[in-house]
Amino acid sequence: MEYGKDLLAAVAVIFNCLPSAMLALSMGFSVLATAIGFALGAFGLAASGQVAVFSFQPETLLLLSRLSEDRNERLTITVCSSAFVFLLGVTGILGRIVTFIGDGAIYSLLAGMGVMVCKVAVDMLGDDKKTGLASIASAVAMYWLTTDLVYTVAVSCIVSVVLFRFVFKGGHADAPTHAAPKLLLLRPRFNVRVVKGVFSLAAMQLASIIAYSTVNNDLAGISGGLDSVSAILGASGLVSGMMSGSPLAPIISATASAPHPVLSGVIFMLLMAAILVLRVMPKLFRFIPKQAVCGFLFVLGALVIFPGNARAAVELSALAGGLSICVSAFADPFLGIIVGTLAYRLAALL
């Protein structure tokens, strides 16, 4: 029964990753190289016993698309930022950074991420509000009954997909199919835009490691391991990017609340690798609406992440907590970390 629940969580999280996966495909990354990145990440996480999960992250992909329109420049940025993230993890510097940031800034960052996740859920309603609202309603009801995120994401996805296909008569979504099918070796290209892009993408990935991996650790009831996550993420992104694959990043995953969170996360990543190799992602996208994950995201942000972390942040300092929560929620995680660290340091002096 427990292993069945692990598999259920892994399959449900695939629904969550469909929209950002299609964004990555539309940017022309090699599906085979990205599959290798998933497989390497799964092996590293299994070997280290980490509950983190790597996948396509919309924030990372959108940032990369804004940094450059040139394919070789994007890949150079991906590879160099991955190498930087790998070195910070291997040397243990990231752990020292987290210690320096302090608990208040971390609590504020996580509370802000809760608000951001809720906003993403609402924004995803788009032009199919009925499906999205059905997903949110069923997710809230299921979480209220069970307080179990695995059942929450599974039931809300199933309900919304069934309603989309058979009640609301949703149409077939057009899926982008520009991904390169072959492994293509990187041809590095360096200029001022690339150098700036490397630090921008690395900052985004480090903020994601701290925020999303900490949320997953909280869901699994563990702590620590951020240096290991950073090293594994950097290595998988480095290999993937060298062969023209997409950058990967930590995501908040229901697998972290599964009975065996490490196993469930590894199953998810291996399934994603298989889906990419078999090139069935566009077919899935045509039958599964992106609004299916609205419910899980809303419950995760509003009921799981935000309340406890916001309370802890404000208890340490109401002014610093309120300020840094707002910055994290409405700007970006990296800026939220900086503002939170400075605000709590200043509050301690007053």
Secondary structure, DSSP 8 states (H G I E B T S, - for coil): -HHHHHHHHHHHHHHHHHHHHHHHHHTT-BHHHHHHHHHHHHHHHHHHT----EE--HHHHHHHHHH-S-HHHHHHHHHHHHHHHHHHHHHTHHHHHHHHH-HHHHHHHHHHHHHHHHHHHHHTTTT-HHHHHHHHHHHHHHHHHH--HHHHHHHHHHHHHHIIIIIS-----------B-S--------SHHHHHHHHHHHHHHHHHHHHHHHHHHHHHT----HHHHHHHHHHHHHHHHHTT----EE---GGGGSSSHHHHHHHHHHHHHHHHHHT-HHHHHHHS-GGGGHHHHHHIIIIIIHHHHHHHHHHH-HHHHHHHHHHHHHT-HHHHHHHHHHHHHHHHH-
